[in-house]
Amino acid sequence: MELTSYYRKTKPTEKELNKFKITYDKKSQNRPAWIKIDGLEGKVKFIEIHLGKKGRNGRRKQFYRTYLPLGLFLPIDYTSEEMSKYYDKFAETYDKEIKETGYNTGAAKFLIGKIKKYVNKNPAILDLGAGTGIVNEVYALASFKNMTLVDFSKGMLDDAKKKPALRGCKFIRADIRKLNLKGKYDLITSHFSLGNYRYINEEDVDKILKKFKKNLTQKGIIAIIGHFNLELFRKHFKELKSGIYTLNKSKKLFADYFIGRK
Ligand SMILES: C[S@@+](CC[C@H](N)C(=O)[O-])C[C@H]1O[C@@H](n2cnc3c(N)ncnc32)[C@H](O)[C@@H]1O
């Protein structure tokens, strides 16, 4: 794949925004910017737009990537299949990159610290968009062993299945937008997946929350961390706690978290 033409790590100029139909939320100050790329949204630190070779229709295919994951590209108008394939490939280096930054594992430790008082000692946990299970290892270390991991990428989930700490967990390969489960869970969680509108748009998140709410036990809670519109979560759950978690202060990387009850 040859990619040319455009690359940047800084805030795009007005002219560029117009050119690529990107809107940049000027209200976000020291927080990661809210960026819309042709209808895709995500809070990203910087963006890179790459234009591929001209296709038969004379138009260049556009690719974009955000600061993570490094070195991989997706077409702007990616399909669900392209996204899961992208993660199949990303699985090869995912844990290495995450271990280097410590972002996801650090965020999981933080979230576990916050949820402990709301759950029993051995809660049944459903993790939506669990990936390679690297954050589930953190849960297992904190004595949470009863976990069901859902992800639509075979590559990511295969990595999770190999982790000794996750022996005994359940693994479901499915698109969470289409998945319907019968079981009840004490904790439904999601780390950097559910609320990331690069993967799942707001309308989908709304439907997902409504759907999985039925899978919560009477006193069950939802606890998620990532980048999202808190109002959607408040619409479906009674808020117990929410706020901002600092992933990296000097790089000004932050994540939102939300803990709620039925
Ligand atoms: C940024 S990774 C986060 C993985 C893990 N939670 C972590 O923090 O390391 C996002 C994950 O969500 C998964 N994902 C994205 N959209 C999905 C969907 N619609 N259904 C199932 N999994 C999805 C991807 O395959 C990927 O593994």
PDBQT file of the ligand as one rigid body, heavy atoms in Angstrom, charges set to zero:
ROOT
HETATM    1  C1  LIG A 301      -8.418  -0.213  21.556  1.00  0.00    +0.000 C 
HETATM    2  S1  LIG A 301      -8.808  -1.923  21.609  1.00  0.00    +0.000 S 
HETATM    3  C2  LIG A 301      -9.042  -2.119  23.353  1.00  0.00    +0.000 C 
HETATM    4  C3  LIG A 301      -8.830  -3.544  23.801  1.00  0.00    +0.000 C 
HETATM    5  C4  LIG A 301      -8.810  -3.742  25.316  1.00  0.00    +0.000 C 
HETATM    6  N1  LIG A 301     -10.080  -3.394  25.921  1.00  0.00    +0.000 N 
HETATM    7  C5  LIG A 301      -7.689  -2.954  25.930  1.00  0.00    +0.000 C 
HETATM    8  O1  LIG A 301      -7.956  -1.952  26.627  1.00  0.00    +0.000 OA
HETATM    9  O2  LIG A 301      -6.533  -3.330  25.724  1.00  0.00    +0.000 OA
HETATM   10  C6  LIG A 301     -10.450  -1.968  20.936  1.00  0.00    +0.000 C 
HETATM   11  C7  LIG A 301     -10.998  -3.390  20.786  1.00  0.00    +0.000 C 
HETATM   12  O3  LIG A 301     -12.380  -3.302  20.487  1.00  0.00    +0.000 OA
HETATM   13  C8  LIG A 301     -12.679  -4.288  19.515  1.00  0.00    +0.000 C 
HETATM   14  N2  LIG A 301     -13.888  -3.855  18.829  1.00  0.00    +0.000 N 
HETATM   15  C9  LIG A 301     -14.089  -2.685  18.164  1.00  0.00    +0.000 A 
HETATM   16  N3  LIG A 301     -15.340  -2.635  17.675  1.00  0.00    +0.000 NA
HETATM   17  C10 LIG A 301     -15.938  -3.806  18.044  1.00  0.00    +0.000 A 
HETATM   18  C11 LIG A 301     -17.231  -4.361  17.818  1.00  0.00    +0.000 A 
HETATM   19  N4  LIG A 301     -18.141  -3.708  17.126  1.00  0.00    +0.000 N 
HETATM   20  N5  LIG A 301     -17.511  -5.591  18.332  1.00  0.00    +0.000 NA
HETATM   21  C12 LIG A 301     -16.574  -6.274  19.019  1.00  0.00    +0.000 A 
HETATM   22  N6  LIG A 301     -15.332  -5.810  19.263  1.00  0.00    +0.000 NA
HETATM   23  C13 LIG A 301     -15.017  -4.582  18.779  1.00  0.00    +0.000 A 
HETATM   24  C14 LIG A 301     -11.438  -4.351  18.631  1.00  0.00    +0.000 C 
HETATM   25  O4  LIG A 301     -11.341  -5.564  17.923  1.00  0.00    +0.000 OA
HETATM   26  C15 LIG A 301     -10.339  -4.176  19.673  1.00  0.00    +0.000 C 
HETATM   27  O5  LIG A 301      -9.885  -5.408  20.167  1.00  0.00    +0.000 OA
ENDROOT
TORSDOF 0
